[in-house]
Amino acid sequence: MTPRARTAIETAQVVAGYDTYIELIEPLLAGKPVIGTGMMQEVERCQAAVDEAKAGKVVAVVSSGDPGVYGMAGLVLELAQKLSPEQRPEVEIIPGISAVSASAAVLGAPLMHDFAVISLSDLLTPWELIVRRVKAAVEADFVIALYNPKSSRRTMQIEEVRRLALEVRPSATPVGIVRHATRSKEEYTLSDLENFTNEFIDMFSLVIIGNSQSYVQDGRMITPRGYKL
């Protein structure tokens, strides 16, 4: 969490967010009214937040990491823009630290060259489209960061990504898995393309698959930028 984001939460009159994220920031809430909802209730939650802001309240809508990276920034803007200019509350997007950059820092420097960020959740994106994007990223030799890599319901998608990557990349390609990046339970594992799906992966994990130049040395995952050393 950046200092700017922390200040926004502390000075807000109302805080809205996914229940799990609200629990993470409970010490900052100080008895504030909270709009908390579960998964798949994002529209209702953000609409309630916009309604509170329309009524004159200062509202903080909390997303994990950066609100503009698989967060609520876009949805809040879309809902606010449905209002007339006279009724529309001011919306300020406060950048945060995304899971991909936080996880990369834990692993070393795996994002030093071009990379693609792909979510494996098919709740809002058809799986067929996700597969097309994975294939394109693999064939273009991007480092690939995977959000929402595996859940109790979605167990085969990560295996399909592994299969597609192995068609193009060596089995020894390094893969980093970070859980709870920057949180108290932070942990990471370094593996390879052949074996990484044998490691524990869940919705609190972010997976980074190296490109053809990525390597691991002394426990650090590195993707060279191309400097002559």
Disulfide bonds with the S-S distance in Angstrom:
none
